[in-house]
Amino acid sequence: MTAAAAPKGRKKTNLTTLCYIEKDGKYLMMHRVKKEHDINHDKWVGVGGHFEPDETPEECLLREVKEETGLVLDDFRLRGIITFMSDKWQTEYMFLYTAHRFHGDFVGRDGCREGTFEWVPKQDVYSLPIWEGDKIFFRLMEERASVFSLKLRYVGDTLVEKVLDGRPLA
């Protein structure tokens, strides 16, 4: 979702979801190149967006995935809760998911108004232009089965603080 999708006069929520759909050792990723004034411009991200009023995280996840990709998730799992803080935007609380099974008619590489899609081999994700904090949660998704809580604080585009499950990370 975008700020334009919020009803006129209503500030969009700071609650979001993000999902990395997995298939054959690859993640479905969006290269954010289409939207003007996008904080994620030219970055590679998963599928997701902002909660609508009264939505649960799961309802938001399922709606956003369907809207952006045309896919319906059959199996997904909460992996973490990420708190993004910055001097440039309001604090965002993101529910991070992975999904392994899905069905539906994929909109294709260029089907979304925010960017283009590509199936990226998991080992190649770190070489893409992604946020520094995203590298941390990708490693956590590889190494941990349990749900984690991660705080990431940015000044400009620089990651200046990272806290995992209430403890500072080196």
Backbone as CSV, one residue per row, in Angstrom:
resi,resn,N_x,N_y,N_z,CA_x,CA_y,CA_z,C_x,C_y,C_z
1,MET,0.844,-1.181,0.000,0.000,0.000,0.000,0.885,1.240,0.000
2,THR,0.311,2.320,-0.426,1.033,3.576,-0.447,0.261,4.614,0.352
3,ALA,0.899,5.727,0.605,0.219,6.793,1.328,-1.027,7.241,0.574
4,ALA,-0.991,7.174,-0.748,-2.144,7.579,-1.546,-3.347,6.675,-1.284
5,ALA,-3.122,5.463,-0.802,-4.210,4.530,-0.555,-4.949,4.836,0.748
6,ALA,-4.348,5.618,1.615,-5.008,5.977,2.872,-6.122,6.978,2.573
7,PRO,-7.258,6.851,3.262,-8.348,7.807,3.041,-7.868,9.236,3.271
8,LYS,-8.409,10.149,2.492,-7.993,11.560,2.567,-8.140,12.071,3.997
9,GLY,-7.075,12.710,4.494,-7.108,13.264,5.836,-6.693,12.279,6.919
10,ARG,-6.590,11.003,6.593,-6.199,10.013,7.594,-4.728,9.628,7.372
11,LYS,-3.955,9.749,8.427,-2.549,9.373,8.369,-2.449,7.856,8.225
12,LYS,-1.582,7.392,7.322,-1.463,5.942,7.195,-0.834,5.370,8.455
13,THR,-1.209,4.159,8.756,-0.737,3.509,9.973,0.756,3.222,9.897
14,ASN,1.373,3.077,11.052,2.787,2.707,11.091,2.950,1.211,11.341
15,LEU,1.880,0.437,11.146,1.924,-1.022,11.241,1.967,-1.595,9.829
16,THR,2.927,-2.484,9.576,3.085,-3.052,8.240,3.378,-4.548,8.311
17,THR,3.251,-5.184,7.162,3.695,-6.567,7.008,4.690,-6.616,5.859
18,LEU,5.532,-7.631,5.885,6.465,-7.901,4.793,6.614,-9.405,4.697
19,CYS,6.546,-9.927,3.474,6.623,-11.374,3.282,7.654,-11.701,2.208
20,TYR,8.453,-12.708,2.482,9.358,-13.270,1.492,8.799,-14.627,1.100
21,ILE,8.230,-14.683,-0.102,7.657,-15.916,-0.638,8.806,-16.746,-1.192
22,GLU,8.852,-18.019,-0.799,9.966,-18.895,-1.169,9.532,-19.958,-2.171
23,LYS,10.422,-20.229,-3.139,10.194,-21.301,-4.115,11.540,-21.707,-4.704
24,ASP,11.835,-22.990,-4.666,13.050,-23.527,-5.298,14.325,-22.803,-4.866
25,GLY,14.445,-22.518,-3.551,15.650,-21.861,-3.040,15.751,-20.387,-3.393
26,LYS,14.625,-19.791,-3.787,14.601,-18.380,-4.173,13.523,-17.649,-3.392
27,TYR,13.725,-16.327,-3.245,12.716,-15.443,-2.676,12.104,-14.612,-3.804
28,LEU,10.789,-14.386,-3.740,10.162,-13.434,-4.643,10.443,-12.049,-4.077
29,MET,11.120,-11.222,-4.864,11.487,-9.886,-4.398,11.028,-8.832,-5.395
30,MET,10.750,-7.659,-4.849,10.334,-6.528,-5.663,11.457,-5.494,-5.694
31,HIS,11.829,-5.092,-6.893,12.776,-3.997,-7.076,11.940,-2.721,-7.147
32,ARG,12.045,-1.874,-6.132,11.191,-0.691,-5.994,11.703,0.428,-6.907
33,VAL,11.148,0.504,-8.102,11.621,1.485,-9.082,10.517,2.340,-9.694
34,LYS,9.246,2.076,-9.362,8.150,2.746,-10.062,7.505,3.902,-9.309
35,LYS,7.595,3.926,-7.992,6.841,4.874,-7.181,7.662,6.134,-6.906
36,GLU,7.039,7.313,-7.061,7.726,8.575,-6.760,7.866,8.765,-5.253
37,HIS,8.923,9.434,-4.836,9.162,9.783,-3.430,9.098,8.544,-2.534
38,ASP,9.710,7.478,-2.967,9.688,6.191,-2.264,10.939,6.071,-1.400
39,ILE,10.765,5.910,-0.095,11.903,5.739,0.814,12.716,4.504,0.427
40,ASN,12.068,3.547,-0.242,12.729,2.314,-0.674,13.167,2.348,-2.137
41,HIS,13.198,3.538,-2.748,13.531,3.607,-4.171,14.848,2.896,-4.482
42,ASP,14.802,2.049,-5.489,15.913,1.247,-6.001,16.366,0.136,-5.048
43,LYS,15.674,-0.051,-3.940,15.973,-1.158,-3.027,15.169,-2.384,-3.451
44,TRP,15.621,-3.545,-2.998,14.926,-4.811,-3.216,14.279,-5.204,-1.899
45,VAL,12.979,-5.482,-1.946,12.223,-5.816,-0.745,11.288,-6.983,-1.037
46,GLY,10.637,-7.458,0.009,9.618,-8.481,-0.153,8.283,-7.840,-0.498
47,VAL,7.215,-8.590,-0.289,5.859,-8.148,-0.617,5.163,-7.747,0.677
48,GLY,4.521,-6.599,0.680,3.805,-6.195,1.888,3.348,-4.769,1.827
49,GLY,2.882,-4.288,2.977,2.414,-2.915,3.041,1.748,-2.602,4.365
50,HIS,1.055,-1.488,4.379,0.454,-0.950,5.599,-0.898,-1.590,5.909
51,PHE,-1.148,-1.747,7.208,-2.438,-2.235,7.685,-3.543,-1.273,7.270
52,GLU,-4.708,-1.805,7.002,-5.918,-1.012,6.873,-6.613,-1.044,8.236
53,PRO,-7.560,-0.139,8.480,-8.225,-0.111,9.790,-8.787,-1.479,10.191
54,ASP,-8.537,-1.845,11.440,-9.069,-3.062,12.066,-8.536,-4.369,11.484
55,GLU,-7.487,-4.327,10.680,-6.906,-5.562,10.159,-5.969,-6.193,11.179
56,THR,-5.917,-7.504,11.164,-4.892,-8.236,11.905,-3.652,-8.304,11.015
57,PRO,-2.487,-8.661,11.589,-1.303,-8.826,10.746,-1.533,-9.833,9.612
58,GLU,-2.213,-10.932,9.926,-2.436,-11.964,8.907,-3.366,-11.472,7.800
59,GLU,-4.393,-10.720,8.167,-5.296,-10.176,7.150,-4.558,-9.200,6.236
60,CYS,-3.722,-8.359,6.824,-2.918,-7.422,6.039,-1.988,-8.179,5.104
61,LEU,-1.302,-9.169,5.635,-0.376,-9.976,4.836,-1.083,-10.579,3.627
62,LEU,-2.195,-11.267,3.871,-2.903,-11.951,2.786,-3.429,-10.958,1.750
63,ARG,-3.962,-9.834,2.211,-4.474,-8.817,1.281,-3.360,-8.223,0.447
64,GLU,-2.270,-7.820,1.095,-1.163,-7.189,0.372,-0.544,-8.133,-0.666
65,VAL,-0.331,-9.389,-0.278,0.244,-10.356,-1.221,-0.674,-10.523,-2.425
66,LYS,-1.969,-10.647,-2.187,-2.940,-10.814,-3.289,-2.949,-9.568,-4.175
67,GLU,-2.988,-8.371,-3.560,-3.034,-7.127,-4.343,-1.783,-6.943,-5.197
68,GLU,-0.617,-7.228,-4.620,0.623,-6.933,-5.325,1.064,-8.024,-6.281
69,THR,0.719,-9.282,-5.993,1.248,-10.386,-6.806,0.183,-11.207,-7.518
70,GLY,-1.060,-11.148,-7.040,-2.104,-12.018,-7.565,-2.126,-13.381,-6.894
71,LEU,-1.190,-13.631,-5.983,-1.072,-14.937,-5.329,-1.862,-14.985,-4.020
72,VAL,-2.309,-16.188,-3.679,-2.971,-16.458,-2.408,-2.049,-17.386,-1.619
73,LEU,-1.703,-16.983,-0.406,-0.809,-17.789,0.418,-1.579,-18.938,1.066
74,ASP,-1.029,-20.150,0.960,-1.613,-21.331,1.589,-0.879,-21.707,2.872
75,ASP,0.381,-21.287,2.992,1.203,-21.622,4.156,2.176,-20.477,4.389
76,PHE,2.093,-19.861,5.556,3.007,-18.767,5.893,3.323,-18.840,7.368
77,ARG,4.420,-18.163,7.749,4.868,-18.232,9.137,5.449,-16.892,9.564
78,LEU,5.046,-16.436,10.753,5.625,-15.225,11.332,7.069,-15.528,11.717
79,ARG,7.989,-14.676,11.262,9.410,-14.884,11.550,9.943,-13.869,12.553
80,GLY,9.407,-12.643,12.503,9.923,-11.632,13.409,9.062,-10.384,13.425
81,ILE,9.315,-9.560,14.426,8.701,-8.240,14.516,9.864,-7.247,14.515
82,ILE,9.828,-6.360,13.542,10.917,-5.405,13.354,10.402,-4.008,13.692
83,THR,11.156,-3.285,14.513,10.859,-1.889,14.816,11.879,-1.041,14.066
84,PHE,11.394,-0.282,13.074,12.256,0.618,12.304,12.093,2.016,12.862
85,MET,13.210,2.642,13.228,13.195,4.018,13.722,14.129,4.834,12.839
86,SER,13.769,6.115,12.643,14.581,6.965,11.779,14.330,8.426,12.086
87,ASP,15.295,9.236,11.730,15.110,10.680,11.811,14.363,11.193,10.575
88,LYS,14.072,10.314,9.589,13.425,10.729,8.345,11.968,10.288,8.218
89,TRP,11.526,9.319,9.000,10.149,8.837,8.903,9.660,8.394,10.264
90,GLN,8.334,8.210,10.388,7.778,7.780,11.672,8.201,6.345,11.963
91,THR,8.264,6.005,13.232,8.601,4.632,13.623,7.601,3.678,12.995
92,GLU,8.120,2.578,12.461,7.292,1.564,11.806,7.485,0.234,12.521
93,TYR,6.385,-0.460,12.738,6.404,-1.793,13.339,5.986,-2.785,12.256
94,MET,6.904,-3.659,11.885,6.682,-4.551,10.762,6.634,-6.008,11.222
95,PHE,5.615,-6.714,10.771,5.491,-8.148,11.008,6.099,-8.847,9.801
96,LEU,7.170,-9.591,10.030,7.939,-10.236,8.966,7.529,-11.698,8.832
97,TYR,7.184,-12.100,7.619,6.737,-13.464,7.339,7.551,-14.098,6.221
98,THR,7.527,-15.431,6.193,7.918,-16.187,5.014,6.730,-17.053,4.629
99,ALA,6.664,-17.398,3.353,5.584,-18.249,2.844,6.191,-19.296,1.925
100,HIS,5.664,-20.514,2.021,6.224,-21.621,1.247,5.254,-22.207,0.229
101,ARG,3.968,-22.037,0.470,2.980,-22.580,-0.466,1.986,-21.489,-0.838
102,PHE,1.607,-21.484,-2.098,0.712,-20.456,-2.609,0.065,-20.961,-3.890
103,HIS,-0.989,-20.285,-4.286,-1.622,-20.574,-5.572,-2.152,-19.270,-6.149
104,GLY,-2.598,-19.325,-7.395,-3.160,-18.138,-8.032,-2.404,-17.785,-9.288
105,ASP,-2.843,-16.722,-9.906,-2.234,-16.255,-11.154,-1.279,-15.112,-10.837
106,PHE,0.002,-15.413,-10.887,1.040,-14.424,-10.611,0.951,-13.306,-11.643
107,VAL,1.001,-12.061,-11.180,0.874,-10.914,-12.079,2.081,-10.755,-12.997
108,GLY,3.164,-11.441,-12.671,4.348,-11.383,-13.521,5.345,-10.341,-13.082
109,ARG,6.422,-10.311,-13.805,7.558,-9.457,-13.474,7.170,-7.986,-13.319
110,ASP,6.360,-7.453,-14.219,6.073,-6.017,-14.224,4.663,-5.674,-13.753
111,GLY,3.990,-6.591,-13.072,2.583,-6.417,-12.757,2.235,-5.502,-11.612
112,CYS,3.163,-4.989,-10.842,2.858,-4.171,-9.666,3.205,-2.710,-9.927
113,ARG,2.413,-1.802,-9.352,2.635,-0.367,-9.571,3.812,0.187,-8.775
114,GLU,4.384,-0.604,-7.876,5.485,-0.111,-7.041,6.855,-0.557,-7.529
115,GLY,6.893,-1.648,-8.296,8.176,-2.134,-8.753,8.037,-3.366,-9.626
116,THR,9.169,-3.981,-9.913,9.196,-5.193,-10.726,9.588,-6.379,-9.854
117,PHE,9.058,-7.547,-10.184,9.310,-8.754,-9.409,10.373,-9.624,-10.056
118,GLU,11.101,-10.323,-9.190,12.061,-11.305,-9.672,12.255,-12.371,-8.602
119,TRP,12.410,-13.623,-9.045,12.758,-14.709,-8.126,14.272,-14.676,-7.969
120,VAL,14.744,-14.367,-6.766,16.166,-14.169,-6.495,16.696,-15.333,-5.654
121,PRO,17.769,-16.017,-6.108,18.360,-17.060,-5.266,18.726,-16.488,-3.892
122,LYS,18.402,-17.241,-2.851,18.615,-16.747,-1.487,20.047,-16.267,-1.259
123,GLN,21.028,-16.978,-1.809,22.423,-16.596,-1.572,22.784,-15.284,-2.273
124,ASP,21.981,-14.830,-3.243,22.275,-13.597,-3.976,21.657,-12.352,-3.341
125,VAL,20.783,-12.540,-2.366,20.068,-11.416,-1.763,21.039,-10.390,-1.179
126,TYR,22.094,-10.840,-0.542,23.026,-9.931,0.144,23.786,-9.027,-0.816
127,SER,23.866,-9.390,-2.091,24.590,-8.566,-3.065,23.683,-7.530,-3.738
128,LEU,22.390,-7.572,-3.445,21.457,-6.595,-3.999,21.475,-5.316,-3.168
129,PRO,21.009,-4.206,-3.736,20.864,-3.005,-2.912,19.676,-3.181,-1.953
130,ILE,19.980,-3.554,-0.712,18.975,-3.696,0.336,19.437,-2.869,1.532
131,TRP,18.514,-2.576,2.434,18.873,-1.852,3.653,19.833,-2.697,4.486
132,GLU,20.742,-2.032,5.186,21.703,-2.739,6.041,20.993,-3.605,7.080
133,GLY,19.928,-3.094,7.652,19.162,-3.858,8.634,18.499,-5.094,8.047
134,ASP,18.132,-5.033,6.755,17.528,-6.196,6.101,18.503,-7.375,6.085
135,LYS,19.788,-7.081,5.934,20.797,-8.158,5.954,20.769,-8.892,7.288
136,ILE,20.500,-8.147,8.362,20.428,-8.762,9.688,19.237,-9.699,9.759
137,PHE,18.052,-9.244,9.338,16.902,-10.148,9.464,16.945,-11.292,8.467
138,PHE,17.606,-11.135,7.320,17.789,-12.289,6.428,18.644,-13.366,7.111
139,ARG,19.717,-12.932,7.788,20.562,-13.907,8.514,19.765,-14.584,9.626
140,LEU,18.958,-13.808,10.338,18.142,-14.379,11.410,17.145,-15.396,10.855
141,MET,16.554,-15.116,9.702,15.620,-16.071,9.103,16.339,-17.363,8.703
142,GLU,17.605,-17.259,8.315,18.390,-18.454,7.961,18.763,-19.266,9.198
143,GLU,19.087,-18.570,10.292,19.677,-19.223,11.459,18.694,-19.612,12.552
144,ARG,17.547,-18.955,12.614,16.646,-19.161,13.748,15.281,-19.671,13.307
145,ALA,14.770,-20.614,14.071,13.404,-21.099,13.844,12.413,-20.274,14.647
146,SER,12.869,-19.709,15.766,11.966,-18.964,16.645,11.741,-17.541,16.133
147,VAL,10.612,-16.962,16.560,10.280,-15.582,16.222,11.230,-14.656,16.990
148,PHE,11.684,-13.609,16.326,12.606,-12.666,16.956,12.022,-11.265,16.931
149,SER,12.559,-10.410,17.802,12.217,-8.997,17.824,13.498,-8.225,17.533
150,LEU,13.439,-7.365,16.528,14.631,-6.644,16.083,14.315,-5.161,15.994
151,LYS,15.125,-4.346,16.655,15.007,-2.888,16.569,16.142,-2.386,15.689
152,LEU,15.788,-1.591,14.687,16.770,-1.005,13.770,16.541,0.497,13.740
153,ARG,17.561,1.274,14.106,17.435,2.735,14.105,18.413,3.325,13.102
154,TYR,17.868,4.183,12.233,18.657,4.817,11.175,18.753,6.312,11.410
155,VAL,19.903,6.879,11.040,20.068,8.313,10.881,20.384,8.485,9.409
156,GLY,19.472,9.148,8.701,19.578,9.158,7.242,19.436,7.726,6.755
157,ASP,20.360,7.292,5.921,20.345,5.916,5.429,21.320,5.023,6.183
158,THR,21.900,5.546,7.275,22.916,4.814,8.030,22.303,4.132,9.246
159,LEU,22.531,2.834,9.362,22.071,2.071,10.520,22.971,2.395,11.703
160,VAL,22.391,2.956,12.770,23.191,3.391,13.911,22.913,2.591,15.176
161,GLU,21.821,1.836,15.194,21.511,1.022,16.374,20.780,-0.228,15.929
162,LYS,21.169,-1.358,16.518,20.489,-2.624,16.255,20.398,-3.394,17.562
163,VAL,19.172,-3.830,17.873,18.897,-4.512,19.131,18.088,-5.760,18.809
164,LEU,18.574,-6.916,19.245,17.896,-8.186,19.000,17.364,-8.723,20.310
165,ASP,16.059,-8.936,20.363,15.395,-9.491,21.541,15.809,-8.735,22.812
166,GLY,15.867,-7.392,22.704,16.146,-6.538,23.843,17.620,-6.354,24.185
167,ARG,18.524,-6.953,23.394,19.960,-6.854,23.671,20.688,-6.234,22.472
168,PRO,21.548,-5.252,22.717,22.289,-4.625,21.610,23.114,-5.654,20.829
169,LEU,23.122,-5.495,19.518,23.970,-6.328,18.645,25.249,-5.568,18.364
170,ALA,26.331,-6.293,18.286,27.627,-5.659,17.979,27.708,-5.292,16.518
